[in-house]
Amino acid sequence: MIFSLFSVAEPFEAWIVVSVFDKQDKAVRYEQISFDWLKTKWKAEPHNVLYGILVDSLPDESFRYVSYIWNQRKVPFTIKNTRLSIHEVLK
C-alpha cells in the first residue's frame, strides 16, 4: 500500500489492519501495522506511507479480506493518493 498521510496528532495512534474471514464471518487472521511505532509525525510528504503486510499461512476456508485504518483516538487525519494491491505468493 502506498499513500500520503497527514495528521496533527503527535503521535498519530492508528493502525492499518488486514482481517481475513471465513464464509461464516469468523475471523481467521488479523495483522496490523501501527503508525505511531513507525514515526511520530505524519506531515503529508508525498507517499510517506509505503508498507506491506504479509498475511501468510491462510487456512483453506479464507473467504473475505478487509483492510481498514483503526483511528484509536478518533483524531482528524487525511489520506491522499491511495493505492492498495493484493498479491498472492504461490508455493
VENCORTA-V484008 format. One record per residue. OMEGA is omega in whole degrees, -180 to 180 (NA if undefined). D_FIRST is the distance of its C-alpha to the first C-alpha in Angstrom with 1 decimal. Layout:
[[OMEGA D_FIRST] [OMEGA D_FIRST]]
This chain:
[[-180 0.0] [176 3.7] [176 6.8] [-176 10.4] [174 11.9] [172 15.7] [176 18.1] [-179 21.8] [177 21.8] [2 22.3] [175 20.8] [-176 18.1] [-179 18.5] [179 15.5] [162 13.2] [-175 9.9] [169 11.6] [176 11.6] [178 15.2] [-177 17.0] [173 20.4] [-177 23.4] [177 25.6] [180 27.6] [175 24.6] [179 24.9] [178 21.9] [175 21.7] [179 18.6] [179 16.8] [180 14.1] [170 12.7] [-179 11.6] [180 14.0] [-176 13.4] [173 17.1] [-178 17.1] [176 14.8] [-174 16.9] [-177 19.4] [178 18.9] [-171 16.0] [171 17.8] [170 15.3] [-179 15.3] [177 13.4] [-180 9.7] [173 10.7] [178 7.5] [-173 5.8] [175 5.6] [176 6.0] [177 8.6] [176 11.6] [-173 13.7] [178 16.8] [179 20.4] [177 19.9] [-179 23.3] [-178 24.7] [177 24.9] [-173 21.1] [-174 20.8] [179 18.2] [179 14.6] [176 13.6] [-178 10.5] [173 11.5] [176 12.1] [-179 15.6] [-170 17.3] [-178 20.2] [179 22.6] [178 21.9] [179 21.7] [173 20.6] [-179 17.2] [175 15.5] [177 12.0] [174 12.0] [-175 10.4] [173 7.5] [178 5.6] [179 4.4] [174 6.2] [-179 8.8] [176 11.1] [177 14.5] [-179 16.4] [178 20.0] [NA 22.8]]
